[in-house]
């Protein structure tokens, strides 16, 4: 099992550690509901240093990004971030990722922990442009400081004006006395906040400074359990659950990051799929009866025909109701459609509801 720079810190804080994507990661500290509420109402910190980071540099760096990304990175400017998919050659998704434009010849890619080697090999395969590639995943720590009080909690640590940063932009600067820290107005919780990228050598210094500055705002460490409930309330996809090598971006509702204004891997197939329509769609749904939908549970219609499958599900701490994501036949994808989840041979009623579930 790989560890992050702060594994010992999490153990000392009493975190419950679990294997995740090849790493020992904190799943919870005080409990998922308490941590979830902390992020929705105050501010919490996730150690997500297991994520992968690549740097692409050179005259043709943009050409390489354009080739492997479903989105149009030519729209980026220095300091701007873009969400995208890496399409495969068979209609599925290699990974979903973030593209940061450092400058016209330098791009910073953030990929999912479980896919670091797969993504690297995939991009190398298409690097016929002579682009210099660096995998800095093992030496980079990443902290997601999330919640409505994140700006107030962090502002004392940097001269960067955090309150003026727009969603999906980033700045580099001195943070907690450490130079060249990348501060990004991103996160996967829907609660607002920032993600802080720093060299492992400074990880403990930054972590401690964040908690000292955040103490008056009720800051707490947050585990991956609450990260999952928070992202689900927003309807954000999790790779390996809701999207994978077999699901198309168009089926997954990611047409908004699939731009046919330029060429990319398997663009022709996806364009044809867009024109002809898809047979299944990823939808959000809320349970109308008691029961928690889990990954892999069948979705059925009124006459018990299987119409799809649950990809993610939970009891929402904010809404006090069960909700989930799943693929259904397109005919059942309209908002308000009644569907049923098969939970241990019991038929439990649900309704298709457009995420985010938290408005």
KEPA-949601 format. One record per residue: residue in three letters; x, y, z of N, C-alpha, C in turn. Coordinates in steps of 0.05 Angstrom, whole numbers, padded with zeros to 5 digits, always signed. Layout:
alaXYZXYZXYZ...
//
This chain:
unk+00017-00024+00000+00000+00000+00000+00017+00025+00000unk+00011+00044-00018+00025+00069-00018+00013+00087+00004unk+00029+00106+00013+00020+00125+00034+00024+00153+00024unk+00009+00172+00035+00014+00200+00029+00034+00211+00050unk+00043+00236+00045+00062+00248+00063+00051+00251+00091unk+00024+00251+00094+00012+00256+00121-00002+00231+00133unk+00004+00208+00123-00009+00184+00133-00007+00182+00164unk+00017+00187+00174+00021+00185+00204+00005+00206+00219unk+00001+00229+00206-00015+00251+00218-00044+00241+00221unk-00054+00229+00200-00082+00219+00200-00086+00198+00221unk-00067+00180+00224-00069+00159+00244-00069+00171+00272unk-00051+00191+00276-00050+00205+00302-00076+00219+00309unk-00090+00228+00288-00116+00242+00291-00139+00223+00296unk-00133+00197+00295-00153+00177+00300-00169+00169+00276unk-00159+00175+00252-00174+00168+00228-00176+00138+00224unk-00198+00129+00213-00201+00101+00205-00189+00100+00177unk-00168+00084+00174-00153+00082+00148-00163+00058+00133unk-00166+00062+00107-00175+00040+00089-00158+00040+00063unk-00156+00017+00050-00142+00017+00024-00161+00030+00003unk-00150+00049-00013-00165+00062-00034-00146+00069-00057unk-00151+00057-00080-00135+00062-00104-00105+00057-00100unk-00100+00037-00083-00072+00029-00078-00059+00045-00056unk-00074+00063-00043-00063+00079-00021-00077+00073+00005unk-00064+00078+00028-00077+00078+00054-00089+00105+00057unk-00115+00108+00059-00128+00134+00060-00147+00136+00083unk-00151+00160+00095-00170+00164+00117-00199+00164+00106unk-00215+00145+00115-00243+00145+00105-00261+00162+00123unk-00254+00163+00150-00269+00181+00168-00253+00186+00193unk-00260+00207+00207-00248+00215+00232-00269+00214+00255unk-00287+00233+00254-00308+00234+00275-00334+00221+00267unk-00336+00214+00241-00361+00202+00230-00369+00217+00205unk-00380+00202+00186-00386+00213+00159-00407+00236+00162unk-00428+00232+00177-00449+00253+00179-00438+00279+00190unk-00422+00277+00211-00411+00301+00224-00391+00315+00205unk-00375+00299+00191-00356+00311+00172-00370+00324+00148unk-00390+00311+00139-00407+00321+00116-00418+00348+00124unk-00430+00350+00147-00443+00375+00156-00422+00397+00160unk-00398+00389+00169-00376+00409+00173-00370+00423+00146unk-00369+00407+00125-00362+00418+00098-00385+00434+00087unk-00410+00425+00091-00433+00440+00080-00437+00467+00095unk-00430+00467+00121-00436+00492+00137-00412+00508+00144unk-00389+00496+00147-00365+00510+00156-00342+00506+00137unk-00322+00490+00145-00299+00485+00128-00285+00459+00137unk-00277+00443+00118-00263+00418+00124-00240+00414+00105unk-00221+00397+00113-00197+00392+00096-00195+00362+00090unk-00193+00356+00064-00188+00329+00055-00159+00327+00046unk-00145+00306+00054-00120+00299+00042-00125+00282+00017unk-00123+00293-00006-00128+00278-00031-00102+00276-00047unk-00080+00272-00032-00054+00270-00045-00050+00245-00062unk-00069+00227-00061-00067+00203-00078-00073+00210-00107unk-00085+00233-00113-00091+00240-00140-00065+00243-00157unk-00067+00241-00183-00043+00241-00200-00040+00268-00214unk-00015+00277-00218-00009+00302-00230+00013+00298-00252unk+00007+00308-00276+00026+00307-00298+00031+00335-00308unk+00055+00340-00318+00061+00365-00332+00068+00359-00361unk+00055+00373-00379+00061+00371-00408+00073+00398-00417unk+00097+00397-00429+00111+00422-00436+00123+00420-00464unk+00119+00442-00478+00131+00443-00505+00114+00458-00524unk+00125+00464-00548+00110+00479-00568+00084+00466-00576unk+00083+00440-00575+00059+00426-00584+00044+00414-00561unk+00048+00424-00537+00034+00413-00513+00003+00415-00517unk-00006+00438-00528-00035+00441-00532-00045+00420-00552unk-00030+00414-00573-00038+00394-00593-00042+00367-00580unk-00025+00360-00561-00027+00334-00547-00052+00334-00529unk-00056+00356-00514-00080+00357-00497-00105+00355-00514unk-00106+00370-00536-00129+00369-00554-00135+00341-00565unk-00113+00326-00570-00117+00299-00581-00129+00280-00561unk-00121+00282-00536-00130+00262-00516-00154+00272-00500unk-00161+00297-00502-00184+00308-00486-00209+00311-00503unk-00232+00306-00490-00257+00310-00504-00265+00340-00505unk-00254+00356-00487-00261+00384-00486-00242+00400-00504unk-00248+00425-00508-00232+00442-00526-00214+00460-00509unk-00189+00451-00506-00170+00465-00489-00159+00491-00502unk-00166+00496-00527-00158+00521-00540-00172+00545-00527unk-00194+00539-00512-00209+00560-00499-00196+00569-00473unk-00176+00554-00464-00163+00561-00438-00145+00585-00441unk-00141+00599-00419-00122+00621-00418-00105+00616-00393unk-00083+00630-00390-00065+00626-00366-00081+00629-00341unk-00080+00609-00323-00095+00611-00298-00123+00599-00299unk-00130+00588-00322-00157+00576-00325-00156+00545-00325unk-00177+00533-00314-00179+00504-00311-00203+00494-00327unk-00201+00469-00337-00222+00457-00352-00226+00428-00343unk-00252+00420-00340-00259+00392-00335-00262+00378-00362unk-00254+00353-00364-00256+00339-00389-00255+00309-00385unk-00260+00294-00406-00256+00265-00407-00233+00258-00425unk-00221+00235-00420-00202+00223-00439-00217+00200-00452unk-00227+00203-00476-00242+00182-00489-00223+00159-00498unk-00233+00134-00497-00217+00112-00508-00226+00107-00537unk-00216+00086-00549-00222+00081-00577-00246+00064-00582unk-00260+00056-00560-00283+00038-00563-00309+00051-00552unk-00309+00077-00549-00333+00091-00541-00336+00096-00511unk-00316+00088-00495-00316+00092-00466-00297+00114-00458unk-00292+00114-00432-00276+00136-00419-00252+00124-00405unk-00228+00133-00413-00203+00125-00399-00203+00136-00371unk-00211+00162-00369-00212+00176-00343-00226+00202-00347unk-00234+00215-00324-00242+00243-00325-00219+00258-00311unk-00214+00283-00319-00190+00296-00309-00194+00327-00311unk-00175+00341-00299-00174+00370-00301-00149+00378-00317unk-00153+00399-00333-00131+00411-00348-00126+00439-00339unk-00102+00445-00329-00094+00472-00320-00075+00484-00341unk-00081+00508-00351-00062+00521-00369-00044+00539-00352unk-00019+00531-00350+00002+00547-00336+00010+00570-00354unk+00017+00563-00379+00022+00583-00400+00017+00569-00427unk+00023+00583-00449+00016+00573-00475+00030+00546-00482unk+00052+00541-00468+00067+00516-00474+00069+00497-00451unk+00053+00503-00429+00055+00486-00406+00027+00480-00395unk+00020+00454-00393-00006+00446-00383-00002+00426-00360unk-00018+00429-00340-00017+00413-00315-00043+00396-00314unk-00040+00369-00314-00063+00352-00315-00067+00338-00288unk-00091+00337-00278-00097+00323-00253-00116+00300-00259unk-00106+00276-00252-00121+00251-00259-00128+00235-00234unk-00146+00216-00237-00154+00199-00214-00132+00180-00205unk-00131+00176-00179-00110+00160-00166-00108+00131-00178unk-00131+00118-00182-00130+00091-00192-00121+00089-00221unk-00120+00112-00235-00114+00111-00264-00088+00124-00271unk-00071+00130-00251-00046+00145-00257-00030+00131-00279unk-00023+00106-00275-00006+00092-00295-00021+00088-00321unk-00047+00081-00320-00063+00077-00344-00064+00103-00361unk-00069+00125-00347-00071+00151-00361-00044+00159-00373unk-00023+00155-00357+00004+00162-00366+00011+00147-00392unk+00007+00120-00391+00013+00104-00414-00004+00112-00439unk-00029+00119-00433-00047+00127-00455-00037+00153-00468unk-00030+00173-00452-00021+00198-00463+00006+00195-00478unk+00024+00178-00466+00050+00173-00479+00045+00161-00508unk+00026+00143-00509+00019+00130-00535+00012+00151-00557unk-00001+00173-00548-00009+00193-00568+00011+00216-00570unk+00032+00215-00555+00052+00237-00556+00071+00234-00579unk+00060+00240-00603+00076+00240-00628+00086+00268-00634unk+00082+00286-00614+00087+00315-00618+00114+00324-00606unk+00128+00305-00593+00153+00313-00580+00149+00329-00555unk+00126+00326-00541+00120+00341-00517+00135+00329-00493unk+00148+00346-00477+00162+00336-00453+00140+00330-00432unk+00141+00305-00421+00121+00297-00401+00135+00291-00374unk+00123+00300-00353+00133+00294-00326+00110+00284-00309unk+00114+00262-00295+00095+00252-00276+00104+00260-00248unk+00091+00279-00236+00100+00289-00209+00081+00280-00187unk+00066+00259-00193+00046+00249-00174+00057+00241-00147unk+00080+00227-00147+00091+00216-00122+00104+00238-00105unk+00109+00261-00116+00122+00282-00099+00104+00305-00094unk+00078+00303-00101+00059+00325-00098+00037+00318-00078unk+00033+00335-00059+00011+00333-00040-00012+00351-00048unk-00036+00343-00043-00060+00359-00051-00080+00359-00028unk-00087+00383-00019-00107+00386+00002-00131+00401-00009unk-00155+00390-00005-00180+00403-00013-00192+00416+00011unk-00192+00442+00012-00203+00457+00035-00231+00467+00025unk-00252+00454+00035-00278+00458+00024-00299+00468+00044unk-00317+00485+00035-00338+00494+00052-00342+00524+00049unk-00365+00535+00058-00371+00563+00055-00351+00582+00070unk-00337+00571+00090-00319+00588+00105-00289+00584+00097unk-00285+00571+00074-00258+00565+00065-00242+00590+00059unk-00255+00610+00046-00240+00635+00039-00231+00649+00065unk-00250+00652+00084-00243+00665+00109-00221+00650+00124unk-00222+00624+00124-00203+00608+00139-00175+00609+00127unk-00173+00612+00100-00146+00611+00087-00134+00638+00081unk-00150+00660+00080-00140+00685+00070-00116+00696+00085unk-00114+00691+00111-00091+00701+00127-00065+00687+00119unk-00066+00665+00104-00042+00650+00097-00029+00659+00071unk-00043+00676+00056-00032+00683+00029-00040+00712+00021unk-00023+00724+00004-00029+00750-00007-00048+00747-00032unk-00052+00723-00042-00070+00718-00064-00098+00726-00054unk-00112+00742-00070-00140+00750-00061-00159+00727-00068unk-00164+00710-00048-00180+00686-00052-00209+00693-00059unk-00219+00714-00047-00247+00722-00051-00253+00730-00080unk-00232+00739-00094-00236+00748-00122-00232+00726-00142unk-00223+00702-00133-00217+00681-00152-00243+00668-00162unk-00246+00666-00188-00270+00654-00200-00267+00624-00199unk-00290+00610-00199-00291+00581-00200-00276+00571-00224unk-00260+00551-00220-00244+00539-00242-00222+00557-00252unk-00210+00573-00234-00185+00588-00240-00165+00581-00219unk-00140+00587-00224-00119+00582-00204-00098+00604-00204unk-00083+00606-00182-00061+00625-00181-00038+00611-00166unk-00013+00619-00172+00010+00609-00158+00021+00632-00141unk+00030+00625-00117+00041+00646-00100+00051+00634-00074unk+00058+00651-00055+00067+00643-00029+00042+00636-00012unk+00043+00613+00002+00021+00604+00018+00033+00592+00044unk+00025+00603+00067+00035+00594+00093+00066+00594+00093unk+00078+00614+00080+00107+00617+00081+00121+00600+00060unk+00106+00584+00045+00119+00567+00024+00114+00580-00003unk+00136+00582-00018+00134+00595-00045+00124+00575-00066unk+00113+00586-00088+00105+00571-00111+00084+00549-00105unk+00065+00556-00088+00043+00538-00083+00020+00544-00103unk+00008+00523-00114-00014+00527-00133-00040+00525-00117unk-00055+00547-00118-00081+00549-00105-00103+00550-00126unk-00121+00531-00124-00141+00527-00145-00169+00529-00134unk-00186+00545-00147-00214+00548-00138-00231+00525-00150unk-00225+00501-00140-00239+00477-00149-00246+00460-00125unk-00259+00438-00130-00266+00418-00109-00289+00401-00119unk-00293+00379-00105-00313+00359-00114-00336+00356-00094unk-00342+00378-00080-00363+00377-00059-00387+00394-00064unk-00385+00414-00082-00407+00432-00086-00410+00452-00064unk-00391+00453-00045-00393+00471-00021-00375+00495-00024unk-00361+00497-00047-00341+00519-00051-00315+00512-00037unk-00295+00528-00043-00269+00524-00030-00246+00522-00050unk-00224+00511-00041-00199+00511-00056-00185+00484-00054unk-00167+00480-00074-00149+00457-00073-00121+00468-00074unk-00104+00458-00056-00077+00468-00052-00057+00447-00060unk-00041+00453-00081-00020+00434-00090+00007+00443-00080unk+00021+00424-00067+00046+00432-00055+00066+00408-00056unk+00091+00414-00056+00111+00392-00055+00109+00377-00029unk+00113+00351-00030+00111+00335-00005+00128+00346+00018unk+00151+00357+00011+00170+00368+00032+00156+00389+00049unk+00136+00403+00038+00123+00424+00053+00095+00417+00062unk+00087+00392+00058+00059+00384+00063+00051+00388+00093unk+00068+00379+00111+00061+00381+00140+00059+00410+00148unk+00078+00427+00139+00078+00455+00145+00051+00468+00136unk+00043+00462+00112+00018+00474+00101-00006+00463+00116unk-00007+00437+00120-00029+00425+00135-00033+00438+00162unk-00011+00440+00177-00012+00452+00204-00021+00481+00203unk-00011+00496+00183-00019+00524+00181-00048+00527+00174unk-00059+00510+00157-00087+00511+00150-00104+00506+00175unk-00097+00487+00191-00113+00481+00215-00111+00503+00236unk-00087+00515+00238-00084+00537+00257-00101+00561+00248unk-00100+00568+00223-00115+00591+00212-00145+00585+00212unk-00152+00560+00209-00181+00553+00207-00194+00547+00233unk-00179+00546+00255-00190+00539+00281-00214+00556+00289unk-00213+00583+00285-00236+00600+00293-00261+00594+00276unk-00258+00580+00254-00280+00575+00235-00291+00546+00237unk-00281+00531+00258-00291+00504+00263-00280+00484+00243unk-00256+00489+00233-00244+00471+00213-00239+00443+00224unk-00243+00422+00207-00239+00394+00216-00227+00379+00192unk-00212+00357+00199-00203+00339+00177-00226+00322+00168unk-00228+00317+00142-00251+00302+00130-00240+00278+00114unk-00254+00256+00117-00246+00231+00103-00260+00227+00077unk-00252+00206+00063-00263+00200+00037-00293+00192+00038unk-00302+00183+00061-00330+00175+00064-00349+00199+00059unk-00342+00222+00071-00358+00246+00068-00353+00258+00040unk-00330+00254+00029-00325+00263+00002-00345+00250-00018unk-00351+00225-00013-00369+00210-00030-00398+00220-00027unk-00407+00225-00002-00434+00234+00002-00438+00263-00008unk-00417+00279-00005-00418+00307-00015-00420+00308-00045unk-00403+00292-00059-00403+00293-00088-00429+00281-00099unk-00440+00261-00085-00465+00249-00094-00488+00268-00092unk-00489+00284-00071-00510+00304-00069-00510+00324-00092unk-00486+00327-00104-00484+00345-00128-00488+00330-00154unk-00488+00304-00153-00491+00288-00178-00465+00287-00193unk-00442+00291-00180-00416+00289-00193-00408+00260-00198unk-00398+00254-00221-00390+00226-00228-00365+00218-00213unk-00364+00192-00205-00339+00180-00194-00330+00159-00213unk-00304+00162-00222-00294+00143-00241-00292+00115-00228unk-00300+00095-00242-00300+00068-00232-00328+00060-00222unk-00344+00080-00215-00372+00075-00207-00391+00084-00229unk-00391+00110-00235-00411+00122-00253-00401+00124-00282unk-00375+00125-00285-00363+00125-00312-00339+00106-00312unk-00334+00094-00335-00311+00076-00337-00305+00071-00367unk-00289+00051-00372-00280+00045-00400-00303+00036-00418unk-00326+00030-00406-00349+00020-00422-00371+00041-00426unk-00370+00063-00411-00391+00083-00413-00382+00107-00430unk-00400+00116-00447-00393+00139-00464-00398+00165-00450unk-00383+00186-00456-00387+00212-00444-00416+00222-00448unk-00427+00215-00472-00454+00224-00478-00475+00209-00462unk-00471+00183-00457-00489+00168-00439-00487+00179-00411unk-00463+00188-00403-00459+00197-00375-00467+00226-00371unk-00479+00239-00391-00487+00267-00388-00464+00286-00389unk-00442+00277-00401-00418+00294-00403-00415+00305-00432unk-00437+00308-00446-00436+00320-00472-00426+00349-00471unk-00430+00362-00448-00421+00390-00444-00390+00393-00444unk-00376+00370-00440-00347+00371-00441-00337+00355-00465unk-00355+00350-00484-00347+00335-00508-00353+00353-00532unk-00331+00366-00542-00334+00387-00562-00323+00378-00589unk-00340+00379-00609-00333+00370-00635-00322+00393-00653unk-00311+00413-00639-00299+00435-00654-00270+00430-00662unk-00260+00406-00654-00233+00398-00661-00231+00368-00661unk-00209+00357-00670-00206+00328-00671-00195+00317-00645unk-00205+00294-00636-00194+00281-00613-00199+00251-00616unk-00187+00235-00599-00189+00206-00601-00219+00197-00601unk-00226+00182-00622-00253+00171-00625-00275+00192-00628unk-00268+00215-00638-00288+00237-00641-00310+00229-00661unk-00303+00216-00682-00323+00209-00703-00344+00190-00691unk-00336+00171-00675-00355+00152-00663-00374+00167-00645unk-00363+00185-00628-00379+00199-00609-00398+00219-00622unk-00388+00231-00644-00405+00250-00659-00429+00235-00671unk-00424+00211-00682-00445+00195-00693-00465+00187-00671unk-00454+00181-00648-00472+00173-00625-00489+00197-00617unk-00478+00221-00618-00493+00245-00611-00516+00249-00631unk-00510+00245-00656-00530+00250-00677-00552+00229-00676unk-00545+00204-00670-00564+00182-00670-00579+00179-00644unk-00567+00189-00622-00579+00186-00596-00568+00162-00581unk-00569+00161-00555-00558+00139-00539-00581+00121-00529unk-00574+00096-00523-00594+00077-00514-00598+00078-00484unk-00578+00089-00470-00581+00091-00441-00569+00117-00432unk-00579+00126-00409-00569+00152-00398-00564+00149-00368unk-00544+00164-00358-00540+00165-00329-00559+00186-00318unk-00575+00178-00298-00594+00196-00285-00590+00197-00255unk-00600+00218-00243-00602+00219-00214-00630+00209-00206unk-00632+00198-00183-00659+00190-00173-00660+00193-00142unk-00684+00198-00133-00689+00199-00104-00708+00177-00096unk-00702+00164-00074-00719+00143-00064-00745+00154-00052unk-00768+00142-00060-00794+00150-00049-00802+00132-00026unk-00788+00110-00023-00794+00091-00001-00767+00085+00013unk-00769+00073+00036-00744+00067+00052-00727+00046+00038unk-00701+00052+00038-00681+00034+00026-00659+00050+00014unk-00634+00039+00017-00611+00053+00006-00601+00039-00019unk-00601+00053-00042-00591+00041-00067-00561+00038-00065unk-00550+00015-00074-00522+00011-00074-00512+00004-00102unk-00486+00009-00106-00473+00004-00132-00479-00025-00141unk-00489-00028-00165-00494-00055-00176-00522-00065-00173unk-00539-00051-00157-00567-00060-00154-00582-00055-00180unk-00600-00073-00187-00616-00070-00211-00637-00048-00209unk-00641-00034-00231-00664-00015-00233-00685-00029-00251unk-00710-00028-00242-00731-00042-00257-00755-00023-00262unk-00773-00031-00280-00797-00015-00285-00820-00028-00270unk-00844-00017-00276-00868-00026-00261-00874-00055-00265unk-00867-00066-00289-00872-00094-00295-00848-00112-00290unk-00829-00102-00274-00806-00117-00265-00785-00123-00286unk-00786-00109-00309-00766-00112-00329-00741-00096-00320unk-00717-00107-00324-00693-00093-00317-00688-00071-00337unk-00686-00046-00327-00682-00023-00345-00655-00009-00340unk-00640-00019-00321-00614-00006-00315-00601-00016-00290unk-00582+00000-00280-00566-00008-00257-00558+00016-00241unk-00557+00013-00215-00547+00034-00197-00517+00035-00199unk-00506+00059-00202-00477+00062-00202-00466+00074-00176unk-00482+00091-00163-00475+00103-00137-00500+00108-00121unk-00499+00104-00095-00522+00110-00078-00514+00114-00049unk-00531+00130-00035-00525+00136-00007-00550+00147+00007unk-00548+00148+00033-00567+00163+00049-00556+00191+00051unk-00569+00211+00040-00559+00239+00040-00561+00251+00068unk-00537+00258+00080-00538+00271+00106-00552+00298+00106unk-00551+00313+00084-00563+00339+00083-00593+00338+00079unk-00602+00319+00063-00631+00317+00056-00646+00296+00072unk-00631+00280+00087-00643+00258+00103-00661+00240+00086unk-00652+00234+00061-00666+00215+00044-00645+00201+00027unk-00653+00178+00017-00634+00163+00000-00635+00172-00029unk-00612+00173-00042-00611+00182-00070-00588+00167-00084unk-00588+00169-00110-00568+00154-00125-00565+00163-00153unk-00546+00151-00167-00542+00154-00196-00543+00127-00208unk-00552+00125-00233-00553+00100-00246-00559+00103-00276unk-00552+00083-00291-00559+00083-00320-00586+00070-00324unk-00603+00083-00340-00629+00072-00347-00632+00073-00377unk-00650+00056-00388-00657+00059-00416-00668+00087-00421unk-00661+00099-00443-00667+00127-00449-00697+00134-00444unk-00715+00115-00450-00743+00120-00446-00751+00127-00417unk-00734+00119-00398-00740+00123-00370-00723+00146-00358unk-00709+00161-00375-00690+00181-00365-00702+00208-00359unk-00727+00212-00367-00739+00238-00363-00744+00244-00334unk-00740+00269-00326-00744+00277-00298-00773+00271-00291unk-00777+00259-00267-00804+00253-00258-00812+00224-00264unk-00797+00210-00280-00803+00182-00287-00801+00165-00262unk-00820+00147-00258-00820+00129-00235-00804+00104-00243unk-00785+00097-00225-00769+00072-00229-00768+00058-00202unk-00758+00034-00202-00756+00019-00177-00728+00007-00174unk-00718+00007-00149-00692-00006-00143-00697-00033-00131unk-00684-00053-00141-00686-00080-00129-00666-00082-00107unk-00677-00081-00082-00660-00083-00058-00666-00109-00044unk-00647-00128-00046-00651-00155-00034-00678-00167-00041unk-00684-00168-00066-00709-00180-00077-00734-00164-00071unk-00730-00140-00058-00753-00123-00053-00753-00100-00073unk-00777-00093-00083-00780-00072-00103-00785-00045-00089unk-00766-00027-00090-00769-00002-00075-00770+00022-00095unk-00792+00038-00091-00798+00059-00111-00780+00083-00109unk-00773+00095-00133-00757+00119-00134-00767+00136-00157unk-00757+00161-00159-00765+00179-00180-00740+00191-00192unk-00739+00193-00219-00716+00206-00232-00716+00236-00226unk-00693+00245-00216-00691+00273-00207-00664+00284-00217unk-00666+00308-00229-00642+00319-00241-00622+00331-00220unk-00598+00320-00219-00578+00332-00200-00571+00361-00209unk-00561+00378-00191-00554+00371-00163-00579+00368-00145unk-00577+00349-00127-00600+00344-00108-00602+00366-00088unk-00578+00378-00081-00577+00402-00064-00577+00426-00082unk-00598+00442-00081-00600+00465-00099-00585+00489-00087
//
